[in-house]
Amino acid sequence: TPHRPPMLTHRLHPERAVGGRSCPGAAPALLLLLHGTGDTEEGLLPLATLAPEGTVVASLRAPLRAPYGGYRWFEGYSSAPEPRALESSIAAATDMLFDFIEAAPEALGTDPARVYLLGWSQGATIAWSALLSKWPRPSFIAGALALSGRLMPELLQPSTPLGQRAAPREQLRGVPVLATHGGQDMVTPVSFGQANARLFADWQRGGEGKGEGSLSFHELPHDGHQFSRKCQELAHDFLSQHLA
């Protein structure tokens, strides 16, 4: 039996820890929450109730300690990553997330074909990285929410360490993605959110319309760097549509 690396530290939401089974033998979907810099696995846990009943929700702790408390996925910020982040840390964090996803069916009893990500801020950057990095198998990620983060352009540049991990466009065929960004965000300015949508659309067009995912981008003009009521409504609607 190959050695399996330890799972990222995580916490299951008590009301979403044991999935319901809509039909005999059907394993529940899994929603993974990826927090922002300086937070812990506790921070996003209340958002678990945005997912439909019957979904298992696990909130993951980022692997690196943040300098002012809490944890982070990579050095620096989504708007200004440190060189080490682009050289190795984002890739390493993405691989740890992949290891968690691979271990989840046995460890949590979830459906390997129904894994969804909800990433906030730095966690959204990791969600983008997970979507655009080559997966270990087909249907590895069923959908994602990337909220107030940044799609690192290097993911789409083959000459970079991140770009060398790039997935074929066909990987995201039929995979829904929701991205939101506050128009008054002073931490990761909305220009990054707008750039995310452009970069992703350009990447899709490069495939001549083949294999693209379905991106829904919402700019929330009155929001700062916050998980606002409107953002929660959009997330709830997305999760209800795809996980119910």
C-alpha positions in Angstrom: 0.0 0.0 0.0 1.5 3.4 -1.0 2.3 5.8 1.9 -0.5 8.4 2.2 0.6 11.8 3.6 -1.3 13.0 6.7 -4.4 15.0 5.9 -4.4 18.8 6.5 -5.7 19.8 9.9 -9.4 20.3 9.5 -12.7 20.6 11.3 -16.0 19.2 10.3 -19.1 21.2 10.8 -21.3 19.2 13.3 -24.5 19.8 11.2 -22.6 18.9 8.0 -20.3 16.1 9.3 -22.4 13.1 8.2 -23.9 13.3 4.8 -27.4 12.2 4.1 -27.9 9.6 1.4 -30.6 10.5 -1.2 -30.6 6.9 -2.4 -29.2 3.7 -1.0 -25.5 3.5 -1.4 -25.1 7.1 -2.6 -22.1 8.8 -0.9 -22.5 12.5 0.1 -20.9 15.5 -1.6 -18.0 17.2 0.0 -17.5 21.0 0.4 -14.0 22.1 1.4 -13.6 25.6 3.0 -10.3 27.4 2.4 -9.7 30.4 4.7 -7.8 33.6 4.1 -4.4 34.6 5.6 -4.2 35.0 9.4 -7.3 32.8 10.0 -7.7 29.2 11.1 -10.0 26.3 10.2 -12.6 27.9 12.6 -13.0 31.1 10.6 -15.2 29.9 7.7 -16.9 27.1 9.5 -20.2 29.0 10.1 -20.5 29.2 6.3 -21.0 25.4 6.2 -24.8 26.0 6.6 -24.8 27.6 3.2 -24.5 24.1 1.8 -27.6 21.9 1.4 -28.3 19.3 4.1 -26.6 16.1 3.2 -23.3 17.7 2.3 -20.2 17.0 4.3 -18.4 20.2 5.0 -14.7 20.3 6.1 -12.9 23.5 6.9 -9.2 23.2 6.3 -6.3 24.9 8.1 -3.6 26.4 5.8 -0.2 24.7 6.3 2.0 27.8 7.1 1.9 30.0 10.2 1.2 33.6 9.5 3.5 36.2 11.0 0.8 37.9 13.0 -1.2 34.9 14.1 -3.2 32.2 12.4 -2.2 30.5 9.3 -1.7 31.1 5.6 -1.4 29.2 2.4 1.6 31.1 1.0 3.9 33.9 1.8 2.7 37.5 1.1 -0.8 38.3 0.0 -2.9 37.5 -3.0 -2.3 41.0 -4.3 1.4 40.9 -3.6 2.8 37.3 -3.2 6.4 36.9 -2.2 8.7 35.2 -4.7 8.8 32.0 -2.7 5.0 31.8 -3.0 5.2 31.8 -6.8 8.2 29.5 -6.9 7.0 26.7 -4.6 4.5 27.5 -1.8 1.3 27.9 -3.8 2.1 24.6 -5.6 2.9 22.9 -2.3 -0.3 24.0 -0.8 -2.3 22.9 -3.8 -0.7 19.5 -3.6 -1.6 19.2 0.0 -5.2 20.1 -0.9 -5.1 17.4 -3.6 -3.8 14.9 -1.1 -6.8 15.7 1.2 -9.2 15.3 -1.7 -7.7 11.9 -2.6 -8.0 10.7 1.1 -11.5 12.1 1.7 -13.6 9.2 0.3 -12.1 6.7 2.6 -11.6 9.1 5.6 -14.9 10.9 5.4 -17.1 8.6 3.4 -17.7 11.1 0.6 -18.3 10.9 -3.1 -15.0 11.3 -5.0 -16.9 12.7 -8.0 -18.6 15.5 -6.0 -15.9 17.6 -4.4 -16.5 21.4 -4.2 -14.2 24.1 -3.0 -15.0 27.4 -1.4 -12.0 29.6 -1.1 -11.8 33.1 0.5 -9.0 35.6 -0.2 -5.8 33.5 -0.1 -8.0 30.4 -0.1 -9.6 31.6 -3.3 -6.1 31.8 -4.9 -5.6 28.2 -3.9 -9.0 27.3 -5.3 -7.9 28.8 -8.7 -4.6 27.0 -8.5 -6.5 23.7 -7.8 -8.8 24.3 -10.8 -6.0 25.1 -13.2 -3.4 22.5 -12.1 -3.4 19.1 -13.7 -5.6 16.8 -11.6 -4.6 13.2 -10.6 -7.8 11.9 -12.2 -10.9 13.0 -14.1 -13.8 14.6 -12.2 -11.5 15.4 -9.3 -13.2 18.8 -8.6 -16.9 19.2 -9.4 -17.1 23.0 -8.9 -15.6 25.9 -7.0 -16.3 29.3 -5.4 -13.4 31.7 -5.6 -14.3 34.8 -3.4 -12.2 38.0 -3.2 -9.0 36.3 -4.2 -6.6 36.3 -7.2 -5.9 34.0 -10.1 -2.2 34.2 -10.3 -1.3 35.0 -13.9 1.7 32.6 -13.6 -0.7 29.7 -13.6 -1.3 30.4 -17.3 2.3 31.1 -18.2 4.1 27.8 -19.2 7.5 29.2 -18.5 6.8 29.6 -14.7 6.9 26.9 -12.0 3.1 27.3 -11.6 2.5 27.3 -15.3 4.4 24.0 -15.6 1.5 22.4 -13.6 -1.1 23.7 -16.0 -4.1 21.5 -16.8 -5.5 20.8 -20.3 -8.5 23.0 -21.0 -10.7 19.9 -21.3 -10.2 19.3 -17.6 -12.7 22.0 -16.7 -15.4 21.0 -19.2 -18.7 21.5 -17.4 -17.1 22.5 -14.1 -19.0 25.5 -12.7 -17.1 28.3 -11.0 -18.5 31.3 -9.1 -16.2 34.3 -8.5 -17.2 37.4 -6.5 -15.3 40.5 -5.6 -16.1 43.6 -3.6 -15.9 46.9 -5.5 -14.5 48.7 -2.4 -12.0 45.9 -1.5 -8.9 47.6 -0.1 -7.0 44.3 0.6 -7.2 42.7 -2.8 -8.6 45.4 -5.1 -11.4 44.7 -7.4 -9.1 45.2 -10.4 -7.7 41.7 -9.5 -11.1 40.2 -9.6 -11.8 41.8 -13.0 -8.4 40.4 -14.2 -9.3 37.0 -12.9 -12.4 36.9 -15.2 -10.4 38.2 -18.2 -7.6 35.7 -17.7 -10.0 32.8 -17.3 -12.0 33.9 -20.4 -8.8 34.3 -22.5 -7.7 30.8 -21.4 -11.0 29.4 -22.4 -10.8 31.1 -25.8 -7.4 29.7 -26.3 -9.1 26.3 -26.4 -11.3 27.5 -29.3 -14.4 26.9 -27.2 -13.5 23.4 -26.2 -13.5 22.2 -22.7 -14.1 25.5 -20.9 -15.6 25.7 -17.5 -18.6 27.9 -16.7 -17.5 31.0 -14.9 -20.0 33.4 -13.3 -18.3 36.6 -12.1 -20.1 39.0 -9.8 -18.7 42.4 -8.9 -20.3 43.6 -5.7 -19.9 47.4 -5.9 -20.6 48.3 -2.3 -18.6 45.5 -0.6 -15.1 45.7 0.8 -13.0 42.7 1.7 -15.9 40.9 3.4 -18.2 38.0 3.2 -21.2 40.1 2.9 -24.9 39.1 2.9 -25.0 39.4 -0.9 -21.9 37.3 -1.2 -23.5 34.7 1.1 -26.7 34.7 -1.0 -24.7 34.1 -4.2 -22.8 31.3 -2.5 -25.9 29.7 -1.1 -27.6 29.8 -4.6 -24.6 28.3 -6.2 -24.3 25.5 -3.7 -28.0 24.8 -3.7 -28.0 24.5 -7.5 -25.0 22.2 -7.8 -25.0 20.2 -4.5 -28.7 19.6 -3.8 
